[in-house]
Amino acid sequence: VAAADCLAHVLGGEQPTVVIDGLGGAFTAAAAECLADHGRIINYGAATGVNTSLHLQDFHLKGAALTGYTGLQLSADDKRTTLHQLFEATIDRTLRPTISDQFDLADITHAHDFARAAAGKIIIRTAST
């Protein structure tokens, strides 16, 4: 999503039950408005660098939760276990990212421009792939 005010439009009326948010700022507020009843926002960063105000009604009327997360508090063993679980979920396809498009490395400028408005991830193919 290129801008927080586009989130509701991109979701097309869908209400996510879990939002994993590394952006913060207006994106967190927009996610709270769209969140399903009993949904959760897990915030692990504030890449926008902007503080925001949240309407508590978006949480208490929905029975929703906002949780902060940082991997810095995990032990090396916990990090290793978590990464192993993520890799396994990727391999068995229970974790499936949305891929919007694929680009050759030679077309990286176009890929970067496309990524700004993409609803999912992009894949950059190198010569060896």
DSSP file (Angstrom, degrees, kcal/mol; ACC not computed):
  #  RESIDUE AA STRUCTURE BP1 BP2  ACC     N-H-->O    O-->H-N    N-H-->O    O-->H-N    TCO  KAPPA ALPHA  PHI   PSI    X-CA   Y-CA   Z-CA
    1    1 A V              0   0    0      0, 0.0   117,-0.1     0, 0.0   116,-0.1   0.000 360.0 360.0 360.0 127.6    0.0    0.0    0.0
    2    2 A A        +     0   0    0      1,-0.2     2,-0.3   115,-0.2   115,-0.1   0.782 360.0  16.5 -78.5 -27.0    1.5    3.3   -1.1
    3    3 A A  S >  S-     0   0    0      1,-0.1     3,-1.9   114,-0.1     4,-0.4  -0.996  73.0-121.0-147.5 148.4   -0.4    5.5    1.4
    4    4 A A  G >  S+     0   0    0     -2,-0.3     3,-1.7     1,-0.3     4,-0.4   0.850 110.6  61.0 -58.2 -36.9   -2.3    4.8    4.6
    5    5 A D  G 3  S+     0   0    0      1,-0.3     4,-0.3     2,-0.1    -1,-0.3   0.605  98.8  59.5 -70.3  -8.4   -5.5    6.3    3.2
    6    6 A C  G <> S+     0   0    0     -3,-1.9     4,-2.7     1,-0.1    -1,-0.3   0.562  80.2  90.0 -89.8 -10.3   -5.5    3.6    0.5
    7    7 A L  H <> S+     0   0    0     -3,-1.7     4,-2.4    -4,-0.4     5,-0.2   0.914  85.9  46.7 -57.9 -50.2   -5.6    0.7    2.9
    8    8 A A  H  >>S+     0   0    0     -4,-0.4     4,-1.0     1,-0.2     5,-0.9   0.896 114.5  49.1 -60.2 -40.2   -9.4    0.4    3.1
    9    9 A H  H >45S+     0   0    0     -4,-0.3     3,-0.6     1,-0.2    -1,-0.2   0.927 110.6  49.4 -64.4 -45.4   -9.7    0.6   -0.7
   10   10 A V  H 3<5S+     0   0    0     -4,-2.7    -2,-0.2     1,-0.2    -1,-0.2   0.875 109.3  52.8 -62.7 -37.6   -7.0   -2.0   -1.2
   11   11 A L  H ><5S-     0   0    0     -4,-2.4     3,-1.9    -5,-0.2    -1,-0.2   0.715  95.2-148.7 -72.5 -19.9   -8.7   -4.4    1.3
   12   12 A G  T <<5S-     0   0    0     -4,-1.0    -3,-0.1    -3,-0.6     3,-0.1   0.852  71.2 -43.5  56.4  39.2  -12.0   -4.0   -0.6
   13   13 A G  T 3 <S+     0   0    0     -5,-0.9    -1,-0.3     1,-0.3     2,-0.1   0.285 104.8 134.8  90.7 -11.8  -14.2   -4.4    2.5
   14   14 A E    <   -     0   0    0     -3,-1.9    -1,-0.3    -6,-0.2    -3,-0.1  -0.415  45.3-149.0 -67.5 147.7  -12.1   -7.3    3.9
   15   15 A Q        -     0   0    0     -3,-0.1    20,-0.2    -2,-0.1    22,-0.1  -0.936  13.1-139.7-121.5 107.1  -11.4   -7.0    7.6
   16   16 A P        -     0   0    0      0, 0.0    20,-2.8     0, 0.0     3,-0.1  -0.317   7.1-155.4 -66.1 146.5   -8.1   -8.6    8.6
   17   17 A T  S    S+     0   0    0      1,-0.3    23,-2.3    18,-0.2     2,-0.4   0.696  84.8  30.3 -90.6 -23.3   -7.9  -10.6   11.8
   18   18 A V  E     -a   40   0A   0     21,-0.2     2,-0.5     2,-0.0    -1,-0.3  -0.997  64.0-173.1-137.3 132.1   -4.2  -10.0   12.1
   19   19 A V  E     -a   41   0A   0     21,-2.5    23,-3.2    -2,-0.4     2,-0.7  -0.994  10.1-158.5-122.7 124.2   -2.1   -7.1   10.9
   20   20 A I  E     -a   42   0A   0     -2,-0.5     2,-0.6    21,-0.2    23,-0.2  -0.912  21.5-168.3-103.4 111.1    1.7   -7.3   11.2
   21   21 A D  E     +a   43   0A   0     21,-2.8    23,-2.5    -2,-0.7    24,-0.7  -0.887  32.0 159.1-115.9 115.5    2.8   -3.7   11.1
   22   22 A G  S    S+     0   0    0     -2,-0.6    25,-2.0    21,-0.2    -1,-0.1   0.312  73.9  64.6-108.2   5.3    6.4   -2.5   10.7
   23   23 A L  S    S-     0   0    0     23,-0.2    25,-2.4    24,-0.2    26,-0.4   0.881  70.7-177.9 -96.7 -45.3    5.4    1.0    9.5
   24   24 A G    >>  +     0   0    0     22,-0.2     3,-1.3     1,-0.2     4,-0.5  -0.357  43.6  73.7  74.4-161.5    3.6    2.7   12.4
   25   25 A G  H >> S-     0   0    0     25,-0.6     4,-1.4     1,-0.3     3,-0.8  -0.188 115.6 -10.2  57.4-142.3    2.2    6.2   12.0
   26   26 A A  H 3> S+     0   0    0      1,-0.2     4,-2.6     2,-0.2    -1,-0.3   0.742 131.3  65.8 -62.7 -24.4   -0.9    6.6    9.9
   27   27 A F  H <> S+     0   0    0     -3,-1.3     4,-2.4     2,-0.2    -1,-0.2   0.896 100.8  48.9 -65.9 -39.0   -0.7    3.0    8.7
   28   28 A T  H <X S+     0   0    0     -3,-0.8     4,-2.2    -4,-0.5    -2,-0.2   0.922 112.3  48.2 -65.2 -43.4   -1.3    1.7   12.2
   29   29 A A  H  X S+     0   0    0     -4,-1.4     4,-1.7     2,-0.2    -2,-0.2   0.915 112.5  48.5 -63.0 -43.0   -4.3    4.0   12.6
   30   30 A A  H  X S+     0   0    0     -4,-2.6     4,-1.5     1,-0.2    -1,-0.2   0.895 110.6  51.4 -64.3 -39.6   -5.7    2.9    9.3
   31   31 A A  H  X S+     0   0    0     -4,-2.4     4,-1.3     1,-0.2    -1,-0.2   0.891 106.6  54.5 -64.1 -39.1   -5.2   -0.7   10.1
   32   32 A A  H  < S+     0   0    0     -4,-2.2     3,-0.2     1,-0.2    -1,-0.2   0.888 106.7  51.1 -62.0 -39.3   -7.0   -0.3   13.4
   33   33 A E  H  < S+     0   0    0     -4,-1.7    -1,-0.2     1,-0.2    -2,-0.2   0.857 115.9  41.2 -65.5 -35.1  -10.0    1.2   11.6
   34   34 A C  H  < S+     0   0    0     -4,-1.5    -1,-0.2    -5,-0.1    -2,-0.2   0.591  88.2 120.9 -88.6 -12.5  -10.1   -1.8    9.2
   35   35 A L     <  -     0   0    0     -4,-1.3   -18,-0.2    -3,-0.2     3,-0.1  -0.190  62.7-119.7 -61.4 140.7   -9.4   -4.5   11.8
   36   36 A A    >   -     0   0    0    -20,-2.8     3,-2.0     1,-0.2    -1,-0.1  -0.281  44.9 -75.1 -71.4 162.1  -12.0   -7.3   12.3
   37   37 A D  T 3  S+     0   0    0      1,-0.3    26,-0.2    27,-0.1    -1,-0.2  -0.359 123.2  12.0 -56.2 138.0  -13.7   -7.9   15.6
   38   38 A H  T 3  S+     0   0    0     24,-3.2    -1,-0.3    21,-0.2    25,-0.1   0.655 100.0 149.6  63.5  18.9  -11.3   -9.6   18.0
   39   39 A G    <   -     0   0    0     -3,-2.0    26,-1.9    23,-0.2     2,-0.4  -0.194  36.2-138.9 -76.1 171.9   -8.4   -8.8   15.6
   40   40 A R  E     -ab  18  65A   0    -23,-2.3   -21,-2.5    24,-0.2     2,-0.5  -0.993   8.4-157.5-135.7 139.2   -4.8   -8.1   16.5
   41   41 A I  E     -ab  19  66A   0     24,-2.7    26,-3.0    -2,-0.4     2,-0.7  -0.982  10.2-164.0-111.8 124.7   -2.2   -5.6   15.4
   42   42 A I  E     -ab  20  67A   0    -23,-3.2   -21,-2.8    -2,-0.5     2,-0.5  -0.938   8.5-163.4-108.6 112.1    1.4   -6.7   16.0
   43   43 A N  E     +ab  21  68A   0     24,-3.2    26,-2.6    -2,-0.7   -21,-0.2  -0.842  21.7 164.6-100.8 126.2    3.7   -3.8   15.7
   44   44 A Y        -     0   0    0    -23,-2.5     2,-0.3    -2,-0.5   -22,-0.2   0.227  64.1  -1.6-122.1  12.7    7.4   -4.5   15.3
   45   45 A G        -     0   0    0    -24,-0.7    -1,-0.2    25,-0.1     3,-0.1  -0.985  50.2-128.5 178.7 175.5    8.6   -1.1   14.1
   46   46 A A    >   +     0   0    0     -2,-0.3     3,-2.0   -22,-0.1   -23,-0.2  -0.459  33.0 162.8-142.0  62.7    7.9    2.4   13.1
   47   47 A A  T 3  S+     0   0    0    -25,-2.0   -24,-0.2     1,-0.3   -23,-0.1   0.745  73.3  62.9 -59.9 -25.8    9.6    2.8    9.7
   48   48 A T  T 3  S-     0   0    0    -25,-2.4    -1,-0.3     2,-0.1   -24,-0.1   0.757  95.7-142.4 -71.2 -21.5    7.6    5.9    8.9
   49   49 A G    <   +     0   0    0     -3,-2.0     2,-0.4   -26,-0.4    -2,-0.1   0.659  60.4 121.0  70.9  14.6    9.2    7.7   11.8
   50   50 A V        -     0   0    0     -4,-0.0   -25,-0.6     0, 0.0    -1,-0.2  -0.925  58.7-135.5-117.1 133.8    5.9    9.4   12.6
   51   51 A N        -     0   0    0     -2,-0.4     2,-0.3   -27,-0.1   -25,-0.1  -0.450  26.5-165.6 -76.5 159.5    3.9    9.2   15.8
   52   52 A T        -     0   0    0    -27,-0.1     2,-0.4    -2,-0.1   -27,-0.1  -0.945  19.8-124.1-142.0 163.0    0.2    8.7   15.5
   53   53 A S        -     0   0    0     -2,-0.3     2,-0.4     2,-0.0   -24,-0.0  -0.919  24.9-155.9-106.7 137.3   -3.0    9.0   17.6
   54   54 A L        -     0   0    0     -2,-0.4     2,-0.7   -22,-0.0   -25,-0.1  -0.902  17.1-126.6-112.6 142.5   -5.2    5.9   17.8
   55   55 A H    >   -     0   0    0     -2,-0.4     3,-1.7     1,-0.2     4,-0.4  -0.788  14.8-150.9 -85.7 115.9   -8.9    6.0   18.6
   56   56 A L  T >> S+     0   0    0     -2,-0.7     4,-2.8     1,-0.3     3,-1.4   0.772  92.5  69.5 -61.5 -24.7   -9.3    3.6   21.5
   57   57 A Q  H 3> S+     0   0    0      1,-0.3     4,-1.6     2,-0.2     5,-0.4   0.845  88.1  65.1 -60.5 -32.2  -12.9    2.8   20.4
   58   58 A D  H <4 S+     0   0    0     -3,-1.7    -1,-0.3     1,-0.2    -2,-0.2   0.757 114.5  31.8 -60.9 -22.5  -11.3    1.0   17.4
   59   59 A F  H <>>S+     0   0    0     -3,-1.4     5,-2.6    -4,-0.4     4,-1.0   0.872 120.7  42.4-100.2 -54.1   -9.9   -1.4   19.9
   60   60 A H  H  <5S+     0   0    0     -4,-2.8     3,-0.2     1,-0.2    -3,-0.2   0.859 113.5  50.8 -71.7 -32.9  -12.3   -1.7   22.8
   61   61 A L  T  <5S+     0   0    0     -4,-1.6    -1,-0.2    -5,-0.3    -3,-0.1   0.779 118.6  40.0 -71.7 -24.2  -15.5   -1.8   20.8
   62   62 A K  T  45S-     0   0    0     -5,-0.4   -24,-3.2    -3,-0.3    -1,-0.2   0.518 107.3-123.1 -96.8  -8.0  -14.0   -4.6   18.6
   63   63 A G  T  <5 +     0   0    0     -4,-1.0    -3,-0.2    -3,-0.2     2,-0.1   0.843  61.9 154.5  65.5  31.9  -12.3   -6.5   21.4
   64   64 A A      < -     0   0    0     -5,-2.6     2,-0.3    -6,-0.1   -24,-0.2  -0.364  32.8-143.1 -92.3 169.9   -9.1   -6.0   19.5
   65   65 A A  E     -b   40   0A   0    -26,-1.9   -24,-2.7    -2,-0.1     2,-0.5  -0.981   8.2-155.3-137.4 147.0   -5.5   -5.8   20.7
   66   66 A L  E     -b   41   0A   0     -2,-0.3     2,-0.4   -26,-0.2   -24,-0.2  -0.992  21.2-176.6-119.4 123.1   -2.4   -3.9   19.8
   67   67 A T  E     -b   42   0A   0    -26,-3.0   -24,-3.2    -2,-0.5     2,-0.3  -0.966  17.9-141.7-124.3 135.5    0.9   -5.7   20.8
   68   68 A G  E     -b   43   0A   0     -2,-0.4     2,-0.4   -26,-0.2   -24,-0.2  -0.733  22.2-171.1 -90.9 145.3    4.4   -4.5   20.4
   69   69 A Y        +     0   0    0    -26,-2.6     2,-0.4    -2,-0.3     3,-0.0  -0.998  13.9 174.6-138.7 140.1    7.1   -6.9   19.4
   70   70 A T    >   -     0   0    0     -2,-0.4     3,-1.2     1,-0.1     4,-0.1  -0.960  24.5-152.4-143.1 128.9   10.8   -6.9   19.2
   71   71 A G  G >  S+     0   0    0     -2,-0.4     3,-1.6     1,-0.2     8,-0.1   0.621  87.8  83.8 -69.7 -12.2   13.1   -9.8   18.3
   72   72 A L  G 3  S+     0   0    0      1,-0.3    -1,-0.2    -3,-0.0    -3,-0.0   0.745  85.2  56.5 -64.2 -21.9   15.8   -8.1   20.4
   73   73 A Q  G <  S+     0   0    0     -3,-1.2    -1,-0.3     2,-0.0     2,-0.2   0.519  88.5  97.7 -87.7  -5.1   14.3   -9.7   23.5
   74   74 A L  S <  S-     0   0    0     -3,-1.6     2,-0.1    -4,-0.1    -3,-0.0  -0.575  74.6-122.0 -84.9 146.1   14.6  -13.2   22.1
   75   75 A S     >  -     0   0    0     -2,-0.2     4,-2.5     1,-0.1     5,-0.2  -0.341  31.7-104.3 -74.1 166.2   17.4  -15.5   23.0
   76   76 A A  H  > S+     0   0    0      1,-0.2     4,-2.4     2,-0.2     5,-0.2   0.891 123.8  51.1 -59.6 -39.9   19.6  -16.9   20.2
   77   77 A D  H  > S+     0   0    0      2,-0.2     4,-2.6     1,-0.2    -1,-0.2   0.909 109.7  49.1 -65.0 -41.8   17.8  -20.3   20.7
   78   78 A D  H  > S+     0   0    0      2,-0.2     4,-2.6     1,-0.2    -2,-0.2   0.900 111.5  49.5 -64.5 -40.4   14.4  -18.7   20.4
   79   79 A K  H  X S+     0   0    0     -4,-2.5     4,-2.6     2,-0.2     5,-0.2   0.924 111.7  48.9 -62.8 -43.8   15.4  -16.8   17.3
   80   80 A R  H  X S+     0   0    0     -4,-2.4     4,-2.3     2,-0.2    -2,-0.2   0.916 112.5  47.9 -62.1 -44.2   16.8  -20.0   15.7
   81   81 A T  H  X S+     0   0    0     -4,-2.6     4,-2.4     2,-0.2    -2,-0.2   0.918 112.1  49.3 -62.9 -44.5   13.5  -21.9   16.6
   82   82 A T  H  X S+     0   0    0     -4,-2.6     4,-2.4     2,-0.2    -2,-0.2   0.924 111.5  48.4 -62.2 -45.9   11.4  -19.1   15.2
   83   83 A L  H  X S+     0   0    0     -4,-2.6     4,-2.7     1,-0.2    -1,-0.2   0.905 110.4  52.2 -61.2 -41.2   13.4  -18.9   11.9
   84   84 A H  H  X S+     0   0    0     -4,-2.3     4,-2.6    -5,-0.2    -1,-0.2   0.923 110.0  48.7 -60.1 -44.1   13.1  -22.7   11.6
   85   85 A Q  H  X S+     0   0    0     -4,-2.4     4,-2.4     2,-0.2    -2,-0.2   0.894 111.5  49.8 -63.9 -39.9    9.3  -22.5   12.1
   86   86 A L  H  X S+     0   0    0     -4,-2.4     4,-1.9     2,-0.2    -2,-0.2   0.924 111.8  47.7 -64.5 -44.1    9.1  -19.8    9.4
   87   87 A F  H  X S+     0   0    0     -4,-2.7     4,-2.6     2,-0.2    -2,-0.2   0.917 112.4  49.3 -63.4 -43.1   11.2  -21.8    7.0
   88   88 A E  H  X S+     0   0    0     -4,-2.6     4,-2.8     1,-0.2     6,-0.2   0.910 110.2  50.6 -61.8 -42.5    9.1  -24.9    7.6
   89   89 A A  H  <>S+     0   0    0     -4,-2.4     6,-2.2     1,-0.2     5,-1.5   0.837 111.8  48.6 -65.6 -31.9    5.9  -23.0    7.1
   90   90 A T  H ><5S+     0   0    0     -4,-1.9     3,-0.7     3,-0.2    -2,-0.2   0.917 112.2  48.1 -71.3 -44.1    7.3  -21.6    3.8
   91   91 A I  H 3<5S+     0   0    0     -4,-2.6    -2,-0.2     1,-0.2    -3,-0.2   0.920 115.4  42.9 -63.6 -45.1    8.3  -25.0    2.6
   92   92 A D  T 3<5S-     0   0    0     -4,-2.8    -1,-0.2    -5,-0.2    -2,-0.2   0.422 111.8-122.7 -85.6   4.7    5.0  -26.7    3.4
   93   93 A R  T < 5S+     0   0    0     -3,-0.7    -3,-0.2     2,-0.2    -4,-0.1   0.681  78.7 121.8  66.4  22.8    3.2  -23.6    2.0
   94   94 A T  S   <S+     0   0    0     -5,-1.5     2,-0.6    -6,-0.2    -4,-0.2   0.689  77.1  52.3 -81.4 -18.8    1.2  -22.8    5.1
   95   95 A L  S    S+     0   0    0     -6,-2.2    -2,-0.2    -9,-0.1    -1,-0.2  -0.963  75.1 170.4-114.4 112.1    2.9  -19.4    4.9
   96   96 A R        -     0   0    0     -2,-0.6    -6,-0.1    -3,-0.1     2,-0.0  -0.907  20.1-151.0-129.5 104.0    2.4  -18.0    1.5
   97   97 A P        -     0   0    0      0, 0.0     2,-0.6     0, 0.0    23,-0.1  -0.365  28.0-108.1 -69.1 152.8    3.3  -14.4    0.7
   98   98 A T        -     0   0    0     21,-0.1    23,-3.4    -2,-0.0     2,-0.6  -0.728  31.3-157.1 -80.8 122.9    1.4  -12.5   -2.0
   99   99 A I  E     -c  121   0B   0     -2,-0.6    23,-0.2    21,-0.2     3,-0.1  -0.911  12.6-177.1-104.4 116.8    3.7  -12.1   -5.0
  100  100 A S  E     -     0   0B   0     21,-3.3     2,-0.3    -2,-0.6    22,-0.2   0.862  61.8 -30.5 -81.1 -37.8    2.6   -9.2   -7.2
  101  101 A D  E     -c  122   0B   0     20,-0.9    22,-2.0     2,-0.0     2,-0.4  -0.982  51.1-121.6-169.6 170.2    5.1   -9.6  -10.0
  102  102 A Q  E     -c  123   0B   0     -2,-0.3     2,-0.3    20,-0.2    22,-0.2  -0.969  24.8-174.5-127.5 144.4    8.6  -10.7  -11.0
  103  103 A F  E     -c  124   0B   0     20,-2.8    22,-3.8    -2,-0.4     2,-0.2  -0.971  26.9-114.8-137.0 150.0   11.4   -8.6  -12.7
  104  104 A D  E >   -c  125   0B   0     -2,-0.3     3,-2.0    20,-0.2     7,-0.2  -0.554  33.8-116.0 -76.1 150.3   14.8   -9.2  -14.1
  105  105 A L  G >  S+     0   0    0     20,-2.4     3,-1.6     1,-0.3     4,-0.1   0.840 116.1  63.7 -56.5 -33.9   17.6   -7.5  -12.2
  106  106 A A  G 3  S+     0   0    0      1,-0.3    -1,-0.3    19,-0.2     3,-0.3   0.715 101.9  51.4 -63.3 -19.4   18.3   -5.4  -15.3
  107  107 A D  G <> S+     0   0    0     -3,-2.0     4,-2.3     1,-0.2     3,-0.3  -0.044  71.5 127.6-105.7  29.2   14.8   -3.9  -14.9
  108  108 A I  H <>  +     0   0    0     -3,-1.6     4,-2.6     1,-0.2     5,-0.2   0.819  67.5  57.0 -60.7 -34.3   15.4   -3.0  -11.2
  109  109 A T  H  > S+     0   0    0     -3,-0.3     4,-2.1     2,-0.2    -1,-0.2   0.936 110.2  43.9 -63.6 -45.3   14.3    0.7  -11.7
  110  110 A H  H  > S+     0   0    0     -3,-0.3     4,-2.7     2,-0.2    -2,-0.2   0.902 112.8  53.2 -64.3 -40.5   10.9   -0.4  -13.1
  111  111 A A  H  X S+     0   0    0     -4,-2.3     4,-2.5     2,-0.2    -2,-0.2   0.910 108.3  49.9 -60.9 -42.7   10.6   -3.0  -10.3
  112  112 A H  H  X S+     0   0    0     -4,-2.6     4,-1.0     2,-0.2    -1,-0.2   0.923 112.0  47.2 -63.2 -44.7   11.3   -0.3   -7.7
  113  113 A D  H >< S+     0   0    0     -4,-2.1     3,-0.5     1,-0.2     4,-0.4   0.911 113.5  48.8 -61.8 -42.8    8.6    2.0   -9.2
  114  114 A F  H >X S+     0   0    0     -4,-2.7     3,-1.5     1,-0.2     4,-0.7   0.892 103.8  61.0 -62.9 -40.9    6.1   -0.9   -9.4
  115  115 A A  H 3< S+     0   0    0     -4,-2.5     3,-0.5     1,-0.3    -1,-0.2   0.774  89.6  70.3 -61.5 -27.5    6.8   -1.9   -5.8
  116  116 A R  T << S+     0   0    0     -4,-1.0    -1,-0.3    -3,-0.5    -2,-0.2   0.819 114.0  25.7 -60.5 -30.5    5.6    1.4   -4.5
  117  117 A A  T <4 S+     0   0    0     -3,-1.5    -1,-0.2    -4,-0.4    -2,-0.2   0.347  93.8 123.1-114.5   4.1    2.0    0.6   -5.4
  118  118 A A     <  -     0   0    0     -4,-0.7     4,-0.1    -3,-0.5    -3,-0.0  -0.399  53.7-149.2 -72.0 143.1    2.1   -3.2   -5.3
  119  119 A A  S    S+     0   0    0     -2,-0.1     2,-0.2     2,-0.1    -1,-0.1   0.611  82.1  20.2 -83.0 -13.7   -0.3   -5.1   -3.0
  120  120 A G  S    S-     0   0    0      1,-0.1   -21,-0.2   -23,-0.1     2,-0.1  -0.589  98.5 -63.8-135.3-162.9    2.3   -7.8   -2.5
  121  121 A K  E     -c   99   0B   0    -23,-3.4   -21,-3.3    -2,-0.2   -20,-0.9  -0.428  40.2-138.4 -85.8 162.4    5.9   -8.6   -2.8
  122  122 A I  E     -c  101   0B   0    -23,-0.2     2,-0.5   -22,-0.2   -20,-0.2  -0.905   8.2-137.7-119.3 154.5    8.0   -8.6   -5.9
  123  123 A I  E     -c  102   0B   0    -22,-2.0   -20,-2.8    -2,-0.3     2,-0.6  -0.934   8.4-153.4-111.1 132.5   10.7  -11.1   -7.0
  124  124 A I  E     -c  103   0B   0     -2,-0.5     2,-0.5   -22,-0.2   -20,-0.2  -0.934  13.2-148.1-106.2 117.7   13.9   -9.9   -8.6
  125  125 A R  E     -c  104   0B   0    -22,-3.8   -20,-2.4    -2,-0.6   -19,-0.2  -0.734  11.2-160.3 -87.6 126.8   15.5  -12.5  -10.8
  126  126 A T    >   -     0   0    0     -2,-0.5     3,-1.7   -22,-0.2     0, 0.0  -0.516  37.9 -96.0 -95.4 172.3   19.2  -12.5  -11.0
  127  127 A A  T 3  S+     0   0    0      1,-0.3    -1,-0.1    -2,-0.2    -2,-0.0   0.802 124.1  54.1 -59.5 -29.5   21.2  -14.1  -13.8
  128  128 A S  T 3         0   0    0      1,-0.2    -1,-0.3     0, 0.0    -3,-0.0   0.526 360.0 360.0 -86.2  -3.9   21.7  -17.3  -11.7
  129  129 A T    <         0   0    0     -3,-1.7    -1,-0.2     0, 0.0    -2,-0.2   0.449 360.0 360.0 -97.2 360.0   18.0  -17.8  -11.1
